[in-house]
Protein backbone atom coordinates (compact mmCIF):
# COMPACT_ATOMS: atom_id res chain seq x y z
CA UNK A 1 0.00 0.00 0.00
CA UNK A 2 1.28 3.46 -0.89
CA UNK A 3 2.25 5.70 2.02
CA UNK A 4 -0.41 8.33 2.70
CA UNK A 5 1.11 11.72 1.93
CA UNK A 6 -0.26 14.80 3.65
CA UNK A 7 0.05 18.45 2.67
CA UNK A 8 -0.36 20.35 5.92
CA UNK A 9 2.97 22.01 6.79
CA UNK A 10 5.58 22.46 4.10
CA UNK A 11 8.34 24.49 2.55
CA UNK A 12 8.67 26.11 -0.84
CA UNK A 13 12.02 25.34 -2.43
CA UNK A 14 12.19 28.78 -4.01
CA UNK A 15 15.32 30.05 -5.73
CA UNK A 16 16.50 26.52 -6.53
CA UNK A 17 15.06 26.06 -10.02
CA UNK A 18 13.09 29.31 -10.11
CA UNK A 19 13.93 32.99 -9.61
CA UNK A 20 17.55 32.12 -8.95
CA UNK A 21 19.40 34.26 -11.50
CA UNK A 22 20.44 36.89 -8.95
CA UNK A 23 22.02 34.30 -6.67
CA UNK A 24 23.79 32.62 -9.57
CA UNK A 25 25.17 35.92 -10.84
CA UNK A 26 26.07 37.28 -7.39
CA UNK A 27 28.18 34.27 -6.47
CA UNK A 28 29.61 33.57 -9.91
CA UNK A 29 28.06 30.12 -10.18
CA UNK A 30 26.97 28.09 -13.14
CA UNK A 31 23.35 26.91 -12.99
CA UNK A 32 24.57 23.36 -12.39
CA UNK A 33 26.74 24.46 -9.45
CA UNK A 34 23.77 26.21 -7.93
CA UNK A 35 21.36 23.31 -8.55
CA UNK A 36 23.80 20.79 -7.08
CA UNK A 37 24.38 22.67 -3.85
CA UNK A 38 21.49 25.00 -3.00
CA UNK A 39 19.20 22.15 -1.90
CA UNK A 40 20.53 18.63 -1.36
CA UNK A 41 19.28 15.31 -0.05
CA UNK A 42 20.40 16.42 3.42
CA UNK A 43 17.92 19.28 3.21
CA UNK A 44 15.04 16.90 2.48
CA UNK A 45 16.08 14.78 5.45
CA UNK A 46 16.30 17.91 7.62
CA UNK A 47 12.86 19.21 6.62
CA UNK A 48 11.33 15.81 7.39
CA UNK A 49 13.10 15.69 10.75
CA UNK A 50 11.69 19.12 11.59
CA UNK A 51 8.19 17.78 10.98
CA UNK A 52 7.35 19.08 7.50
CA UNK A 53 5.21 16.83 5.34
CA UNK A 54 5.61 18.39 1.87
CA UNK A 55 7.55 20.75 -0.34
CA UNK A 56 6.51 22.96 -3.23
CA UNK A 57 8.98 22.78 -6.10
CA UNK A 58 8.90 25.98 -8.22
CA UNK A 59 10.48 25.56 -11.66
CA UNK A 60 11.11 28.09 -14.44
CA UNK A 61 10.42 26.73 -17.91
CA UNK A 62 13.54 28.23 -19.63
CA UNK A 63 15.70 25.93 -17.51
CA UNK A 64 14.26 22.79 -19.12
CA UNK A 65 12.54 23.78 -22.40
CA UNK A 66 14.33 26.73 -24.02
CA UNK A 67 12.58 29.15 -26.34
CA UNK A 68 15.26 28.54 -28.96
CA UNK A 69 14.23 24.86 -29.19
CA UNK A 70 10.58 24.72 -28.06
CA UNK A 71 10.19 21.00 -28.80
CA UNK A 72 13.25 19.98 -26.79
CA UNK A 73 13.16 19.10 -23.09
CA UNK A 74 16.59 19.24 -21.48
CA UNK A 75 17.15 15.87 -19.87
CA UNK A 76 20.07 17.03 -17.70
CA UNK A 77 17.78 19.56 -15.98
CA UNK A 78 14.85 17.19 -15.71
CA UNK A 79 17.09 14.76 -13.86
CA UNK A 80 17.24 17.27 -10.99
CA UNK A 81 13.44 17.32 -10.79
CA UNK A 82 13.40 13.51 -10.81
CA UNK A 83 15.87 13.48 -7.95
CA UNK A 84 13.86 15.98 -5.88
CA UNK A 85 10.71 13.87 -6.27
CA UNK A 86 12.64 10.74 -5.31
CA UNK A 87 14.10 12.44 -2.23
CA UNK A 88 10.63 13.57 -1.26
CA UNK A 89 9.32 10.03 -1.47
CA UNK A 90 12.31 8.69 0.47
CA UNK A 91 11.76 11.08 3.37
CA UNK A 92 7.97 11.13 3.33
CA UNK A 93 7.61 14.59 1.83
CA UNK A 94 4.96 15.15 -0.81
CA UNK A 95 6.09 17.32 -3.72
CA UNK A 96 3.96 19.97 -5.45
CA UNK A 97 5.49 20.83 -8.82
CA UNK A 98 4.81 24.49 -9.59
CA UNK A 99 5.36 26.14 -12.98
CA UNK A 100 6.69 29.39 -11.55
CA UNK A 101 7.74 31.01 -14.81
CA UNK A 102 5.52 29.84 -17.64
CA UNK A 103 5.69 30.69 -21.35
CA UNK A 104 4.26 34.18 -21.56
CA UNK A 105 3.72 34.59 -17.83
CA UNK A 106 6.03 35.54 -14.98
CA UNK A 107 5.07 37.35 -11.79
CA UNK A 108 7.99 39.75 -12.24
CA UNK A 109 6.82 40.84 -15.70
CA UNK A 110 4.35 43.75 -15.78
CA UNK A 111 0.86 42.30 -16.08
CA UNK A 112 0.23 44.04 -19.42
CA UNK A 113 3.32 42.36 -20.92
CA UNK A 114 2.32 38.81 -19.96
CA UNK A 115 0.66 37.21 -22.97
CA UNK A 116 0.06 33.59 -21.96
CA UNK A 117 -3.69 34.12 -22.12
CA UNK A 118 -3.61 35.78 -25.55
CA UNK A 119 -0.75 34.05 -27.37
CA UNK A 120 -1.73 30.68 -28.89
CA UNK A 121 1.91 29.58 -29.21
CA UNK A 122 2.54 30.16 -25.52
CA UNK A 123 -0.70 28.41 -24.61
CA UNK A 124 0.25 25.39 -26.70
CA UNK A 125 3.67 25.27 -25.06
CA UNK A 126 2.10 25.59 -21.60
CA UNK A 127 -0.16 22.60 -22.30
CA UNK A 128 2.73 20.64 -23.83
CA UNK A 129 4.82 21.15 -20.68
CA UNK A 130 2.10 19.73 -18.46
CA UNK A 131 1.46 16.84 -20.83
CA UNK A 132 5.17 16.07 -20.69
CA UNK A 133 5.31 16.14 -16.89
CA UNK A 134 2.18 14.00 -16.70
CA UNK A 135 3.71 11.30 -18.91
CA UNK A 136 7.10 11.48 -17.22
CA UNK A 137 5.66 11.08 -13.73
CA UNK A 138 2.72 8.82 -14.52
CA UNK A 139 3.98 6.15 -12.11
CA UNK A 140 4.05 8.54 -9.16
CA UNK A 141 1.19 8.44 -6.69
CA UNK A 142 -0.06 11.18 -4.39
CA UNK A 143 3.52 11.93 -3.42
CA UNK A 144 3.37 14.28 -6.44
CA UNK A 145 0.84 17.00 -7.19
CA UNK A 146 0.78 19.73 -9.84
CA UNK A 147 0.34 23.50 -9.35
CA UNK A 148 -0.35 24.70 -12.88
CA UNK A 149 0.66 28.37 -12.71
CA UNK A 150 2.23 30.64 -10.13
CA UNK A 151 0.51 33.91 -9.24
CA UNK A 152 -1.64 34.77 -12.21
CA UNK A 153 -1.80 38.50 -12.99
CA UNK A 154 -4.15 39.46 -15.82
CA UNK A 155 -7.07 41.71 -16.63
CA UNK A 156 -9.80 39.08 -16.19
CA UNK A 157 -10.00 35.52 -14.89
CA UNK A 158 -12.17 34.03 -17.66
CA UNK A 159 -9.33 33.43 -20.18
CA UNK A 160 -7.42 31.62 -17.43
CA UNK A 161 -10.48 29.49 -16.67
CA UNK A 162 -10.52 28.46 -20.32
CA UNK A 163 -6.80 27.65 -20.44
CA UNK A 164 -6.55 25.73 -17.20
CA UNK A 165 -9.61 23.63 -18.05
CA UNK A 166 -8.13 22.81 -21.45
CA UNK A 167 -4.83 21.92 -19.77
CA UNK A 168 -6.56 19.68 -17.24
CA UNK A 169 -8.44 17.97 -20.08
CA UNK A 170 -5.12 17.14 -21.78
CA UNK A 171 -3.69 15.87 -18.49
CA UNK A 172 -6.75 13.69 -17.92
CA UNK A 173 -6.26 11.96 -21.27
CA UNK A 174 -3.01 10.63 -19.75
CA UNK A 175 -3.66 10.49 -15.98
CA UNK A 176 -7.12 10.54 -14.45
CA UNK A 177 -5.96 10.72 -10.84
CA UNK A 178 -3.22 13.36 -10.53
CA UNK A 179 -4.22 16.05 -8.04
CA UNK A 180 -3.94 19.50 -9.59
CA UNK A 181 -4.00 22.88 -7.85
CA UNK A 182 -5.55 25.90 -9.53
CA UNK A 183 -4.91 29.44 -8.28
CA UNK A 184 -6.74 32.68 -8.98
CA UNK A 185 -5.96 36.13 -10.28
CA UNK A 186 -4.14 39.01 -8.52
CA UNK A 187 -1.20 36.77 -7.62
CA UNK A 188 -3.29 33.89 -6.26
CA UNK A 189 -5.41 36.21 -4.13
CA UNK A 190 -7.84 34.45 -1.82
CA UNK A 191 -10.46 36.97 -2.90
CA UNK A 192 -10.29 35.69 -6.48
CA UNK A 193 -10.96 32.03 -5.66
CA UNK A 194 -14.68 32.61 -6.21
CA UNK A 195 -14.00 33.67 -9.81
CA UNK A 196 -12.44 30.32 -10.71
CA UNK A 197 -14.46 27.75 -12.62
CA UNK A 198 -15.63 24.59 -10.88
CA UNK A 199 -15.54 21.35 -12.83
CA UNK A 200 -16.70 17.83 -12.14
CA UNK A 201 -13.31 16.50 -11.15
CA UNK A 202 -12.63 15.74 -7.46
CA UNK A 203 -8.88 15.85 -8.07
CA UNK A 204 -8.92 19.49 -9.13
CA UNK A 205 -8.06 21.41 -5.97
CA UNK A 206 -7.64 25.12 -5.31
CA UNK A 207 -4.81 27.22 -3.94
CA UNK A 208 -4.17 30.74 -2.73
CA UNK A 209 -1.19 32.74 -1.48
CA UNK A 210 -1.25 34.97 1.58
CA UNK A 211 1.30 37.70 2.22
CA UNK A 212 -1.04 40.14 3.94
CA UNK A 213 -0.26 42.78 4.94
CA UNK A 214 2.41 43.52 2.35
CA UNK A 215 3.79 46.48 4.29
CA UNK A 216 5.02 43.96 6.89
CA UNK A 217 5.76 40.82 4.87
CA UNK A 218 7.49 42.62 1.99
CA UNK A 219 9.04 45.58 3.78
CA UNK A 220 12.14 47.11 2.16
CA UNK A 221 11.59 45.17 -1.08
CA UNK A 222 11.59 46.81 -4.47
CA UNK A 223 8.54 45.16 -6.02
CA UNK A 224 6.51 48.24 -5.03
CA UNK A 225 8.25 51.62 -5.04
CA UNK A 226 5.88 53.21 -2.52
CA UNK A 227 6.46 50.37 -0.05
CA UNK A 228 10.21 50.47 -0.63
CA UNK A 229 10.34 54.21 -0.02
CA UNK A 230 8.16 54.03 3.09
CA UNK A 231 10.12 51.20 4.73
CA UNK A 232 13.62 52.20 3.62
CA UNK A 233 14.37 53.73 7.03
CA UNK A 234 11.71 51.89 9.03
CA UNK A 235 11.34 48.38 10.42
CA UNK A 236 7.65 47.44 10.47
CA UNK A 237 6.79 45.33 13.54
CA UNK A 238 4.11 42.69 13.95
CA UNK A 239 1.49 43.54 15.02
CA UNK A 240 1.14 47.19 13.95
CA UNK A 241 -1.49 49.88 13.43
CA UNK A 242 -2.76 51.43 10.20
CA UNK A 243 -2.80 54.86 11.84
CA UNK A 244 0.98 54.72 12.37
CA UNK A 245 1.50 54.56 8.58
CA UNK A 246 -1.10 56.90 7.15
CA UNK A 247 1.35 58.29 4.61
CA UNK A 248 1.86 54.86 3.10
CA UNK A 249 -1.80 53.85 3.04
CA UNK A 250 -2.78 57.08 1.30
CA UNK A 251 -0.77 55.89 -1.73
CA UNK A 252 -2.24 53.46 -4.31
CA UNK A 253 -2.28 49.87 -3.01
CA UNK A 254 -2.07 46.52 -4.83
CA UNK A 255 -5.36 44.78 -5.56
CA UNK A 256 -6.59 41.48 -4.17
CA UNK A 257 -6.02 42.48 -0.54
CA UNK A 258 -8.28 42.69 2.51
CA UNK A 259 -9.88 46.16 2.73
CA UNK A 260 -8.29 48.36 5.40
CA UNK A 261 -8.79 51.88 6.73
CA UNK A 262 -8.19 54.17 9.70
CA UNK A 263 -8.23 52.23 12.93
CA UNK A 264 -7.26 48.89 11.37
CA UNK A 265 -5.02 46.81 13.61
CA UNK A 266 -2.84 44.35 11.74
CA UNK A 267 -2.70 41.33 14.01
CA UNK A 268 -3.86 37.73 14.16
CA UNK A 269 -7.52 38.74 13.97
CA UNK A 270 -6.80 40.72 10.83
CA UNK A 271 -5.28 37.59 9.25
CA UNK A 272 -8.42 35.66 10.14
CA UNK A 273 -10.33 37.66 7.48
CA UNK A 274 -8.55 36.26 4.39
CA UNK A 275 -8.43 32.81 6.00
CA UNK A 276 -12.21 32.90 6.48
CA UNK A 277 -12.60 33.86 2.81
CA UNK A 278 -10.79 30.63 1.92
CA UNK A 279 -12.92 28.65 4.37
CA UNK A 280 -16.07 30.14 2.83
CA UNK A 281 -14.94 29.01 -0.64
CA UNK A 282 -14.25 25.51 0.68
CA UNK A 283 -17.65 25.29 2.38
CA UNK A 284 -19.53 26.53 -0.68
CA UNK A 285 -17.73 24.31 -3.18
CA UNK A 286 -16.67 21.27 -1.17
CA UNK A 287 -13.17 21.58 -2.67
CA UNK A 288 -9.87 21.21 -0.87
CA UNK A 289 -7.87 24.43 -0.47
CA UNK A 290 -4.17 24.91 0.19
CA UNK A 291 -2.08 27.98 1.02
CA UNK A 292 0.72 27.51 -1.48
CA UNK A 293 2.80 30.48 -0.29
CA UNK A 294 3.09 32.73 2.75
CA UNK A 295 6.07 34.17 4.56
CA UNK A 296 8.01 37.20 5.76
CA UNK A 297 11.00 38.78 4.06
CA UNK A 298 14.28 38.66 5.97
CA UNK A 299 14.30 42.44 6.55
CA UNK A 300 11.67 42.11 9.29
CA UNK A 301 12.85 41.72 12.86
CA UNK A 302 13.06 38.16 14.13
CA UNK A 303 10.60 38.42 17.01
CA UNK A 304 7.93 39.96 14.76
CA UNK A 305 8.52 37.27 12.13
CA UNK A 306 8.09 34.52 14.72
CA UNK A 307 4.84 36.09 15.93
CA UNK A 308 3.48 36.39 12.39
CA UNK A 309 4.41 32.83 11.40
CA UNK A 310 2.79 31.48 14.55
CA UNK A 311 -0.36 33.50 13.90
CA UNK A 312 -0.63 32.01 10.41
CA UNK A 313 0.04 28.52 11.79
CA UNK A 314 -2.60 28.94 14.50
CA UNK A 315 -5.24 29.96 11.97
CA UNK A 316 -4.39 27.28 9.41
CA UNK A 317 -4.45 24.59 12.08
CA UNK A 318 -7.73 25.93 13.48
CA UNK A 319 -9.42 25.80 10.07
CA UNK A 320 -7.66 22.73 8.65
CA UNK A 321 -5.79 24.47 5.83
CA UNK A 322 -2.45 23.15 4.60
CA UNK A 323 0.34 25.67 4.02
CA UNK A 324 3.84 25.97 2.54
CA UNK A 325 6.12 28.79 3.66
CA UNK A 326 8.10 30.75 1.10
CA UNK A 327 10.84 29.81 1.34
CA UNK A 328 13.16 27.17 2.82
CA UNK A 329 16.08 29.24 1.56
CA UNK A 330 15.96 32.81 0.34
CA UNK A 331 13.26 35.48 0.92
CA UNK A 332 12.30 34.38 4.43
CA UNK A 333 14.75 34.05 7.32
CA UNK A 334 13.87 30.44 8.05
CA UNK A 335 17.43 29.70 7.03
CA UNK A 336 20.11 32.17 6.02
CA UNK A 337 19.97 33.03 2.30
CA UNK A 338 23.67 32.50 1.52
CA UNK A 339 23.58 29.87 -1.27
CA UNK A 340 26.98 28.50 -0.35
CA UNK A 341 26.92 28.14 3.42
CA UNK A 342 23.76 26.72 4.97
CA UNK A 343 22.67 27.66 8.47
CA UNK A 344 19.42 27.80 10.39
CA UNK A 345 18.67 31.41 11.27
CA UNK A 346 16.16 30.93 14.08
CA UNK A 347 14.69 27.62 15.22
CA UNK A 348 11.62 29.44 16.51
CA UNK A 349 10.69 30.09 12.88
CA UNK A 350 11.25 26.46 11.97
CA UNK A 351 8.98 25.38 14.81
CA UNK A 352 6.27 27.82 13.70
CA UNK A 353 6.18 26.74 10.05
CA UNK A 354 6.22 23.01 10.78
CA UNK A 355 3.47 22.95 13.40
CA UNK A 356 0.47 20.80 12.48
C-alpha positions in Angstrom: 0.0 0.0 0.0 1.3 3.5 -0.9 2.2 5.7 2.0 -0.4 8.3 2.7 1.1 11.7 1.9 -0.3 14.8 3.6 0.1 18.4 2.7 -0.4 20.4 5.9 3.0 22.0 6.8 5.6 22.5 4.1 8.3 24.5 2.5 8.7 26.1 -0.8 12.0 25.3 -2.4 12.2 28.8 -4.0 15.3 30.1 -5.7 16.5 26.5 -6.5 15.1 26.1 -10.0 13.1 29.3 -10.1 13.9 33.0 -9.6 17.6 32.1 -8.9 19.4 34.3 -11.5 20.4 36.9 -9.0 22.0 34.3 -6.7 23.8 32.6 -9.6 25.2 35.9 -10.8 26.1 37.3 -7.4 28.2 34.3 -6.5 29.6 33.6 -9.9 28.1 30.1 -10.2 27.0 28.1 -13.1 23.3 26.9 -13.0 24.6 23.4 -12.4 26.7 24.5 -9.4 23.8 26.2 -7.9 21.4 23.3 -8.6 23.8 20.8 -7.1 24.4 22.7 -3.8 21.5 25.0 -3.0 19.2 22.1 -1.9 20.5 18.6 -1.4 19.3 15.3 0.0 20.4 16.4 3.4 17.9 19.3 3.2 15.0 16.9 2.5 16.1 14.8 5.5 16.3 17.9 7.6 12.9 19.2 6.6 11.3 15.8 7.4 13.1 15.7 10.7 11.7 19.1 11.6 8.2 17.8 11.0 7.4 19.1 7.5 5.2 16.8 5.3 5.6 18.4 1.9 7.6 20.7 -0.3 6.5 23.0 -3.2 9.0 22.8 -6.1 8.9 26.0 -8.2 10.5 25.6 -11.7 11.1 28.1 -14.4 10.4 26.7 -17.9 13.5 28.2 -19.6 15.7 25.9 -17.5 14.3 22.8 -19.1 12.5 23.8 -22.4 14.3 26.7 -24.0 12.6 29.2 -26.3 15.3 28.5 -29.0 14.2 24.9 -29.2 10.6 24.7 -28.1 10.2 21.0 -28.8 13.2 20.0 -26.8 13.2 19.1 -23.1 16.6 19.2 -21.5 17.2 15.9 -19.9 20.1 17.0 -17.7 17.8 19.6 -16.0 14.8 17.2 -15.7 17.1 14.8 -13.9 17.2 17.3 -11.0 13.4 17.3 -10.8 13.4 13.5 -10.8 15.9 13.5 -7.9 13.9 16.0 -5.9 10.7 13.9 -6.3 12.6 10.7 -5.3 14.1 12.4 -2.2 10.6 13.6 -1.3 9.3 10.0 -1.5 12.3 8.7 0.5 11.8 11.1 3.4 8.0 11.1 3.3 7.6 14.6 1.8 5.0 15.1 -0.8 6.1 17.3 -3.7 4.0 20.0 -5.4 5.5 20.8 -8.8 4.8 24.5 -9.6 5.4 26.1 -13.0 6.7 29.4 -11.5 7.7 31.0 -14.8 5.5 29.8 -17.6 5.7 30.7 -21.3 4.3 34.2 -21.6 3.7 34.6 -17.8 6.0 35.5 -15.0 5.1 37.3 -11.8 8.0 39.8 -12.2 6.8 40.8 -15.7 4.3 43.8 -15.8 0.9 42.3 -16.1 0.2 44.0 -19.4 3.3 42.4 -20.9 2.3 38.8 -20.0 0.7 37.2 -23.0 0.1 33.6 -22.0 -3.7 34.1 -22.1 -3.6 35.8 -25.5 -0.8 34.1 -27.4 -1.7 30.7 -28.9 1.9 29.6 -29.2 2.5 30.2 -25.5 -0.7 28.4 -24.6 0.2 25.4 -26.7 3.7 25.3 -25.1 2.1 25.6 -21.6 -0.2 22.6 -22.3 2.7 20.6 -23.8 4.8 21.2 -20.7 2.1 19.7 -18.5 1.5 16.8 -20.8 5.2 16.1 -20.7 5.3 16.1 -16.9 2.2 14.0 -16.7 3.7 11.3 -18.9 7.1 11.5 -17.2 5.7 11.1 -13.7 2.7 8.8 -14.5 4.0 6.1 -12.1 4.1 8.5 -9.2 1.2 8.4 -6.7 -0.1 11.2 -4.4 3.5 11.9 -3.4 3.4 14.3 -6.4 0.8 17.0 -7.2 0.8 19.7 -9.8 0.3 23.5 -9.4 -0.4 24.7 -12.9 0.7 28.4 -12.7 2.2 30.6 -10.1 0.5 33.9 -9.2 -1.6 34.8 -12.2 -1.8 38.5 -13.0 -4.1 39.5 -15.8 -7.1 41.7 -16.6 -9.8 39.1 -16.2 -10.0 35.5 -14.9 -12.2 34.0 -17.7 -9.3 33.4 -20.2 -7.4 31.6 -17.4 -10.5 29.5 -16.7 -10.5 28.5 -20.3 -6.8 27.7 -20.4 -6.6 25.7 -17.2 -9.6 23.6 -18.0 -8.1 22.8 -21.4 -4.8 21.9 -19.8 -6.6 19.7 -17.2 -8.4 18.0 -20.1 -5.1 17.1 -21.8 -3.7 15.9 -18.5 -6.8 13.7 -17.9 -6.3 12.0 -21.3 -3.0 10.6 -19.7 -3.7 10.5 -16.0 -7.1 10.5 -14.5 -6.0 10.7 -10.8 -3.2 13.4 -10.5 -4.2 16.0 -8.0 -3.9 19.5 -9.6 -4.0 22.9 -7.8 -5.5 25.9 -9.5 -4.9 29.4 -8.3 -6.7 32.7 -9.0 -6.0 36.1 -10.3 -4.1 39.0 -8.5 -1.2 36.8 -7.6 -3.3 33.9 -6.3 -5.4 36.2 -4.1 -7.8 34.4 -1.8 -10.5 37.0 -2.9 -10.3 35.7 -6.5 -11.0 32.0 -5.7 -14.7 32.6 -6.2 -14.0 33.7 -9.8 -12.4 30.3 -10.7 -14.5 27.8 -12.6 -15.6 24.6 -10.9 -15.5 21.3 -12.8 -16.7 17.8 -12.1 -13.3 16.5 -11.1 -12.6 15.7 -7.5 -8.9 15.8 -8.1 -8.9 19.5 -9.1 -8.1 21.4 -6.0 -7.6 25.1 -5.3 -4.8 27.2 -3.9 -4.2 30.7 -2.7 -1.2 32.7 -1.5 -1.2 35.0 1.6 1.3 37.7 2.2 -1.0 40.1 3.9 -0.3 42.8 4.9 2.4 43.5 2.4 3.8 46.5 4.3 5.0 44.0 6.9 5.8 40.8 4.9 7.5 42.6 2.0 9.0 45.6 3.8 12.1 47.1 2.2 11.6 45.2 -1.1 11.6 46.8 -4.5 8.5 45.2 -6.0 6.5 48.2 -5.0 8.3 51.6 -5.0 5.9 53.2 -2.5 6.5 50.4 -0.1 10.2 50.5 -0.6 10.3 54.2 0.0 8.2 54.0 3.1 10.1 51.2 4.7 13.6 52.2 3.6 14.4 53.7 7.0 11.7 51.9 9.0 11.3 48.4 10.4 7.7 47.4 10.5 6.8 45.3 13.5 4.1 42.7 14.0 1.5 43.5 15.0 1.1 47.2 13.9 -1.5 49.9 13.4 -2.8 51.4 10.2 -2.8 54.9 11.8 1.0 54.7 12.4 1.5 54.6 8.6 -1.1 56.9 7.2 1.4 58.3 4.6 1.9 54.9 3.1 -1.8 53.8 3.0 -2.8 57.1 1.3 -0.8 55.9 -1.7 -2.2 53.5 -4.3 -2.3 49.9 -3.0 -2.1 46.5 -4.8 -5.4 44.8 -5.6 -6.6 41.5 -4.2 -6.0 42.5 -0.5 -8.3 42.7 2.5 -9.9 46.2 2.7 -8.3 48.4 5.4 -8.8 51.9 6.7 -8.2 54.2 9.7 -8.2 52.2 12.9 -7.3 48.9 11.4 -5.0 46.8 13.6 -2.8 44.4 11.7 -2.7 41.3 14.0 -3.9 37.7 14.2 -7.5 38.7 14.0 -6.8 40.7 10.8 -5.3 37.6 9.2 -8.4 35.7 10.1 -10.3 37.7 7.5 -8.6 36.3 4.4 -8.4 32.8 6.0 -12.2 32.9 6.5 -12.6 33.9 2.8 -10.8 30.6 1.9 -12.9 28.7 4.4 -16.1 30.1 2.8 -14.9 29.0 -0.6 -14.3 25.5 0.7 -17.6 25.3 2.4 -19.5 26.5 -0.7 -17.7 24.3 -3.2 -16.7 21.3 -1.2 -13.2 21.6 -2.7 -9.9 21.2 -0.9 -7.9 24.4 -0.5 -4.2 24.9 0.2 -2.1 28.0 1.0 0.7 27.5 -1.5 2.8 30.5 -0.3 3.1 32.7 2.7 6.1 34.2 4.6 8.0 37.2 5.8 11.0 38.8 4.1 14.3 38.7 6.0 14.3 42.4 6.6 11.7 42.1 9.3 12.8 41.7 12.9 13.1 38.2 14.1 10.6 38.4 17.0 7.9 40.0 14.8 8.5 37.3 12.1 8.1 34.5 14.7 4.8 36.1 15.9 3.5 36.4 12.4 4.4 32.8 11.4 2.8 31.5 14.6 -0.4 33.5 13.9 -0.6 32.0 10.4 0.0 28.5 11.8 -2.6 28.9 14.5 -5.2 30.0 12.0 -4.4 27.3 9.4 -4.4 24.6 12.1 -7.7 25.9 13.5 -9.4 25.8 10.1 -7.7 22.7 8.6 -5.8 24.5 5.8 -2.5 23.1 4.6 0.3 25.7 4.0 3.8 26.0 2.5 6.1 28.8 3.7 8.1 30.7 1.1 10.8 29.8 1.3 13.2 27.2 2.8 16.1 29.2 1.6 16.0 32.8 0.3 13.3 35.5 0.9 12.3 34.4 4.4 14.8 34.1 7.3 13.9 30.4 8.1 17.4 29.7 7.0 20.1 32.2 6.0 20.0 33.0 2.3 23.7 32.5 1.5 23.6 29.9 -1.3 27.0 28.5 -0.4 26.9 28.1 3.4 23.8 26.7 5.0 22.7 27.7 8.5 19.4 27.8 10.4 18.7 31.4 11.3 16.2 30.9 14.1 14.7 27.6 15.2 11.6 29.4 16.5 10.7 30.1 12.9 11.2 26.5 12.0 9.0 25.4 14.8 6.3 27.8 13.7 6.2 26.7 10.1 6.2 23.0 10.8 3.5 23.0 13.4 0.5 20.8 12.5 
